[in-house]
Amino acid sequence: MAKSRFGYLLYRWHAWVGLFSGAFLVIICVTGSVAVFRPEIERAVDWGGYDFNVVPVGEPISLERAIEIARAKYPGGVVTAANLPALPGSWQSHGPAYSVTVNAGRGAGNRHVLIDPYRAAVVAEMRPNSGWGNWLRQLHIRFLYFSFWGRYIVGLFGIALLFVTVSGLFIFARFNANTWRPKIRRGRGPRIFLADLHKVTGLSSVAFNVVFGLTGAVLGLEGVYHKWIAAPEKAPRRAAVAQLAPGRLQGFIHRAAELVPGARPAGADLSLRNGTVRVRLQHATAALIREGENSVLFDAASGDVIQVKDARRATAAARFYFAMEPLHFGRLGGAMWVKLLWGAMGLTGGALSITGFAIYVLRKRKPKRASAPEAAAPDAGVADAGAAGDLDELVAGAAGGSSSPTCSV
C-alpha cells in the first residue's frame, strides 16, 4: 500500500509541477532550440549582409595587423579584445574573419569590427550584444530580465524539467499498462490519443530531458555559487601601459600555445589600463570544455607570465561544470547534424507542454461517468493506481495532465 501511495503522490507532483511550469518551459524550449543556431542567425541577419566568404590568398595577416586596421577605422578608439577565426562549434559568430572590439569613444560606444585576414580590410561591423541573435539568447537564458534573478528563474525551471523527467520515468510503466512499450491507441478520442502521444514522445526523448534539465539548472544557478558561496577571482593588476611594443602580442600568443599544449589560440583581451594581456585558448569542442576556460595572463610591460589556466588540469568538479555549456547547446565540433538533433529535441519540450495542458483541459471538461468496474479496469491498464475512482481518468490524466518536456533550458 505504501508503494502504491508513493506512486500516486509522485504522479500528482509530476502533474502539478509540469502544469505550473508548462508555459514558461514552452518559451525556454522553443528559444533554446533556435538559440542552438545563434552563430548562423547572427551571420545571416546581424552582420549587415556580409556573406563570410573569406577566400584564402597568400598568408593571413597577423592579429596585430588586424588591430591596426580597426584603429584606423576608428581613430582614437581603444581596442579591448581581438579574436582569431572561430573554431567550429564556437558560440562566436565572426566565422573565418578576425574580430576586433573597439571602444570608439563617448557617444559611439563599442563596435565589433570584422577584418578579412587575406584582404586586410574591414568587411563588416556591429554593436556588441545587439541584434536578433543576442535578443534570442537573452530571452532564453533570462527571459529578458537583465539581472541575476533572470538567470536564477530559468535555472529553477531547469530543476523543474529535471524533476518531471525523472518522476515521469519512474511512473511511466505503471501508468502504461505495466509495460515499457508505449503505443498510440486510435479511435479512443482526442484525450487518449494525446495522452499516448505525450508518453511516446516523452519516453523517446528522456535522455535529452535529463541533459537539458541538468545543464540548464547548473548554468542558470551558477550565479548563486559565485555570489554567495565563492566570489569570482579578481584579475591581477599591473602598471598601466599606453600600448604594446611591436611584435609583443604575437609573442604572447606563441608563448601561450606552448604553455597550454593541445589548445589553439582563440584571441586576446587587452586590459592595458590594468597592465595585462590575457590570451584565450580553445580545445576542440569535443573535449567538452566551455570557451574561455583556457588562458594565459601576461604582464603587458615586462612580458612575464602571471597566470596559466589549463582546463584539462582542473578538478573533476570543475571539468563537470566546464562541460555544461557545450552539452546544453550541442557545441560538439560544430557538426550541423548535431545542431539539428539538439534543436529537434528541444522542440519536443514545447510540444509536450502544450499536449499535456490540452489533455488536462479535455479531462476536466469531460462529463463524469458513473462508476463501473468493468469499464474502468480495461481503460486504465493498471492493477492499482493508488487511489479510488475511475482508473482511466487517473491514468489518462497522469500521463497527459503534466508537462514533462524535453528542452534546451
Buried (B, 14 or more C-beta within 10 A) or exposed (E): EEEBEEBBEBBBBBBEBBBEBBEBBBBBBBBBBBBBBBBBBBBBEBBEEBEBEBEEEEEBBBBBBBBBBBBEBBEEBBBBBBBBBBBBBBBBBBBBBBBBBBBBEEEEEBBBBBBBBBEBEBBBBBEEEBBBBBBBBBBBBBBEBEEBEBBBBBBBBBBBBBBBBBBBBEBBBBBBBEEEEBEEEEEBEEBBBBBBBBBBBBBEBBEBBBBBBBBBBBBBBBBEEEEEEEEEEEEEEBEEBEEBEEEBBBEBBEBBBEBBEEBBBBBBBBBBEBBBBBBBBBBBBBBBBBBBBBBBBBBBBEBEBBEEBBBBEBEEEEBEBBBBBBBBBBBBBBBEEBBBBBBBBBBBBBBBBBBBBBBBEBBEEEEEEEEEEEBBEEBBBBEEBBBEEBBBBBBBBBBBBBBBBBBBB
